[in-house]
Amino acid sequence: MAKNTYEIESSVARSVAQGNHREAVGGLWQHIGELQLEVLKSIGLKKSSTLLDVGCGSLRGGCHFVEYLEPGNYFGIDINESLINAGYDKELTTAAKQKLPRENLQVTKDFRMDMWNKQFDFAVAISVFTHMPMNDIRLCLAQLEKQLLPGGKFCATFFEAPSKPQLTPPLLHAKGGITTFANKDPYHYLFEDFVYLSQPEWQIRYLGDLDHPRSQKFIEFTKK
């Protein structure tokens, strides 16, 4: 059984074929795309940095990262080839395509990140953990720990349950109007869950919603 809608490849491919590759990754294309870049810059991303986009989708953030970073420094993985193809073919300018080798975008279903034989300065996963059960998040962090340089930073978002009593029932997030759940997609978590998952390889910092239009919260992991 699929854990989230992105694992139903035929459904995603059908949506992309209908021209809905932006909506398939959550919409709010310009706002969230620009926000990703601004948040990463605020925690130290430079033009010379290398960046891995985990769950890059149709390049909602990738369009902005490619424009900002030096040529060849943006990399992305996603579970859906149709989303990657739509992003590369339809969202990148000719100049951006010259800065992004097509082989920098790869399809993986198990968070494999070693296909480039490279370690990265930064990684990002926006609206990814919101669709994942905890053991998948654990796997993502374990794979990423091997691919980030020491001191490298990983920024991710999640839907937050503010307290344990609010963890079990469905939770309506007033900003954005999305209802999340403890045991199905879209998921919510306590921040303490990520503190637990981060040990012992990561230092973790809570950044807050940083004007995210759906009130997802940002967290920063730094590789020890």
N, C-alpha and C positions, 0 to 999 in steps of 0.2 A: 504494500500500500504506500502511495506517495505521502511523504511527510509535509509537502507543501505544493502549491500549484506549479512551481518552477520545475518540479520533477516530472510533470506530465508533459513530455516534450512535444507531443502532437498538438496539444492545446496551445502551447506557447508558439509553436511554428505557425499554427493557423492564425493566431492573433497578429503575428509579424507579417504574414502574407497579406493580411487585410490592411496593412499600413499602420498598425497600432504598436509599433516597437517602443514608442515613448510611454504609452499608457501601460504596456506590459511590465515596465520596471517601476511603476508607481506614479507616473506623471510628474507634475510640478517641475518640469524639465529644467527651466532656466534657474529657478530659485535654488533648488537643491544642488544642481550642478555647480553653480557659483559658490554656494555655501561650502561645499566640500573643499574647494581650493582654498578659500579664505581660512577655514579651520586648520587645514594642513599647514598653511603658511604661518599661522599663529603659533604652531608648535615646532616650527623650525625648518619646514620644507624650503629648500633653495632651488634655483634653476638647475644647479649642478647635481641635485640629489637624484637617486634612483628610487622609483616608486612601483610597488606591486599593488594593483587594484583587485581585491578579492571579491568576486561577484560583480565584475565590471559591466555585465549586461550589454546594453546597446550604447554604452559610453556616455551616459548622462554626466558623470563627472569626468570621464576620460577626455571628452572634447576640450575641457578647460585645462586639465593637467597636461595634455599634449601641447597645447598652445604655450603654456608657461614653462615647461621643462625643456632642457636641452635635447636635441634630437637623439632618439633611441633610448631615452631614460624612463619612459613609461611602459609598464608591462601589465597585462590583465589576464585573469582567468575567470571562466564562467562555466556553468553546467550546460548552457544552451548555445549551440553553435549558431542557431538562427538569429539570436539576439546580437551576438558578436558580429556576424556578417552584416546585419542591418545597420549597426552602429558604424562600422567601418565604411560601408558603401554609401550610406545616406547622410551621415552626420558630420563626417570629416571633410574639410576643405581639401583641395589639391595640395596646398602647402602643408596642411596637417598630416596628410598621408605620407608626404616626403619625410616627415619627422618621426613617423611611427611605422617601422617595419611590420608587415602583416604577421610575421612569425612571433612578434611580441605578444600576440593575443592567442591564447590556447584554451581548448575545452578540456575540463577535468571534472570528474564526478566524485572524487575522493580527496579534494584539496591538495592534489599533487602540485608542487611548486618548484621542483628541481629540474625541470626540463631545459632550463637555460644555463644550468651549471653556474649559478650566480647568486650572490647574497645582496640584499637590498638595504638602503638607508631607511626607507619608510614603507609602510603598508597601510591600506585603508579598506574598510568594509562598511559601506553605508547601506542601511536597510537590508542587511544580510542576516545578522543574528536575530532579527525580528521574525524570521521565517524558519528558525532552526531549533530543534530540541537540544538540550544541554550537552549530550554526548557528541553531537556534531560540532558544537562550539569547541568542546574539548579537543576534538581531532584537528580542527582548524588551527587552534593555538599551538598544538604539538607540531604540526607541519610548519607553521610559520616561524616557530622558535628556531628551527634549523636554517631558515632562509633569510633571517634578518641579521645584519651585522651587530656586534656588541654595541649597546647604546642605541640601537635602532628603535624607531617608534612605530606603533601600530594604533591607528585610530578607528574605532568602531562605534556604531549606534545600537541602541536597544530601547524597547518600550519598558518603562519602569513601573513596577508595583511599589508604591512608597513604603509599605510596611507589610509584615507577615500576615496580619489579618486581611489585607487587600490582595494577597497573592492567589488565593483559591478561587474566589468568584470571578466571573467575567468583569473586565474593567474597561469602562468607557473613558476615553481620553478626550476631554472637552475641546482641546485644540486639535482640530483635524477630524474629530468625530469618529475615530476608529475604536472598535471594541476588540480587546485582546484577551488571551486566555493563558492559563498555566500549563495546559496540556495539549494545545493544538494551535496551528497557525491562524492568525499571527500571535506570537508568544510574547508574554511579558515576564520579567525577571526582577528580582531584588538586585541592587548593586552588590550586596554581599555575595551573591552567587558568583560574580566575576572576580571578586577578591579571592574566593576559594579556588576558582579555576586558574587563577594567575600564578599560584604558588607551585614551585619555588622559582620559576624561571623569569618572572616578570615583576616589575614594579607597576602599580596601577594608580591612575588618577581620574577622579570624577570631574568632568568638565561642564555638565549641565546640558540644557537644550540648545543653547547658542543660536536662538532664533530659528530652530528647526520648525517648519510649518505644521508638522504633525506631532510635535513635542517628543520626538525621539531624543534620548539623552546620549551625549557623546562621552566616551571613555578613552583614555590614553593608556596603552601598555608600552612600557619601555623594557627592552631586553637587558637583563642584568649581565 
